[in-house]
Every structure is written in structure tokens, then in C-alpha cells.
């Protein structure tokens, strides 16, 4: 499901929306048949509204296509939901499994504090094998 503060990403827009983003990105790797992904959805929606100015929230349905599954595999996604923070196209932190809102909020606060300067103080790495 698409919400105004959550961008749906897939193999077609991954490079533009995640790898080339100048903003810290939080990707929710999810599976529509996963009960834990479904349980996390309302929490993810609430936090996307709360943190709209601090980071980009995206969702990546790993089951949408074979290509999506392959991309998720490249990032080591072995279970859903997996939330992964990206800075300048690089994964910098991840959270595996469903968390209560307060715990997820603490993890986001930590990531925002730790990685916001990443975009200002690093140069993106060109990864030719990821599209």
C-alpha cells in the first residue's frame, strides 16, 4: 500500500530513489504474505509521518518480481520485515524483525543522529553491478 510519505521502490527506481538519494533513506524490505510485515505497517506509516523531514521512507516488496528478490538477496535480506538505512547509496544500519513503535523510534533516532552527516562528509561509491 502506498502512502504519501512512503515511496514504493522496486528494481526500476532503486538506483534513483535509494542509491542516488542525497537524504538518509530507510527501506522497509517486506513481503505481503508475512504477518510480521503486516503488523509493522501501521507503525511504519506513523513514523514516516513523524520523520518526514529527517529521512526518506521507502518500501520494497521483495516478492514483486524475480529481480526484486535478487536485489534483496544482494543486500543479505533473509527475513521480513528488514529495515535498512542507506546513506549515499551505502547500507549503514539494519533492523531485522518487527519492533514495537517505541523501539523502532529509538533505532530511527540513533540512525538519524549517527548518519545524517554521512551525506555531507562522504563521497558516494559508484557500484556498477547495482542498478
C-alpha positions in Angstrom: 0.0 0.0 0.0 1.3 3.4 -0.9 1.1 6.4 1.4 2.1 10.0 0.8 5.2 9.9 3.0 6.3 6.4 1.9 7.7 5.8 -1.6 7.3 2.4 -3.2 10.6 1.3 -4.6 11.4 -1.6 -6.8 14.2 -2.7 -9.2 13.2 0.0 -11.7 13.6 3.0 -9.4 16.0 1.6 -6.8 19.1 3.5 -8.2 17.4 6.9 -8.4 15.4 6.7 -5.1 17.8 4.9 -2.8 21.3 4.8 -4.3 21.4 8.3 -5.6 19.4 9.9 -2.8 21.1 12.8 -1.0 18.9 12.2 2.0 19.2 9.4 4.5 16.9 6.6 3.3 15.0 3.9 5.3 14.0 1.0 3.2 11.4 -1.5 4.5 12.1 -4.8 2.8 8.7 -6.5 3.2 6.7 -9.5 2.0 2.9 -9.1 1.5 2.3 -12.6 2.9 4.5 -12.0 6.0 2.4 -11.5 9.2 5.2 -9.5 10.8 5.4 -7.2 7.8 1.7 -6.6 8.1 2.0 -5.9 11.8 4.7 -3.3 11.2 2.8 -1.5 8.5 0.8 0.9 10.8 4.0 1.7 12.8 6.0 2.4 9.7 3.2 4.7 8.4 3.1 6.6 11.7 6.8 7.1 11.8 7.0 8.1 8.2 4.7 11.0 9.0 6.7 11.9 12.2 10.1 11.8 10.5 9.2 13.2 7.0 11.7 16.0 7.3 14.6 13.8 8.6 14.7 10.9 6.2 13.1 9.3 3.2 10.9 6.3 3.9 10.5 3.6 1.2 9.0 0.2 0.9 10.5 -2.6 -1.2 8.3 -5.6 -1.9 10.8 -8.5 -2.2 8.1 -10.7 -3.8 7.1 -8.3 -6.6 9.4 -9.8 -9.1 12.4 -12.1 -9.5 14.6 -9.0 -10.0 13.3 -7.6 -6.6 14.2 -10.9 -4.9 17.7 -10.9 -6.4 18.3 -7.3 -5.3 17.1 -8.2 -1.7 19.4 -11.1 -1.8 22.4 -8.9 -2.7 21.7 -6.9 0.5 21.6 -10.1 2.6 17.8 -9.9 3.3 16.9 -13.2 4.8 13.7 -12.4 6.6 11.0 -9.8 6.6 10.5 -7.2 7.7 14.1 -5.9 7.4 14.6 -2.2 7.7 17.8 -0.9 6.2 19.2 2.6 6.4 21.1 3.9 3.3 23.5 6.9 3.2 24.9 7.9 -0.2 23.8 4.6 -1.6 25.5 2.5 1.1 23.7 0.4 3.7 24.8 1.8 7.1 22.5 0.1 9.6 19.7 -2.5 9.6 16.9 -3.8 11.8 15.5 -7.3 11.4 12.1 -8.3 12.6 9.1 -6.5 13.9 9.6 -4.0 16.7 7.2 -2.0 18.9 6.9 1.6 17.9 9.0 2.9 20.8 11.9 0.6 20.0 11.8 1.4 16.3 11.6 5.1 17.1 14.8 4.8 19.2 16.5 3.0 16.4 15.5 5.7 13.9 16.6 8.5 16.3 20.0 6.8 16.6 20.4 6.3 12.8 19.4 9.9 12.1 21.8 11.2 14.7 24.7 8.9 13.6 24.3 9.0 9.8 22.8 12.4 8.9 26.3 13.8 8.4 27.3 10.9 6.2 25.8 12.7 3.2 27.9 15.8 3.9 31.1 14.1 4.8 31.5 11.3 2.3 31.6 10.7 -1.4 29.2 8.2 -3.0 30.7 5.0 -4.3 29.8 4.0 -7.8 28.6 0.4 -7.8 28.3 -0.7 -11.4 26.6 -4.0 -10.6 23.6 -2.5 -8.8 21.0 -0.8 -11.0 
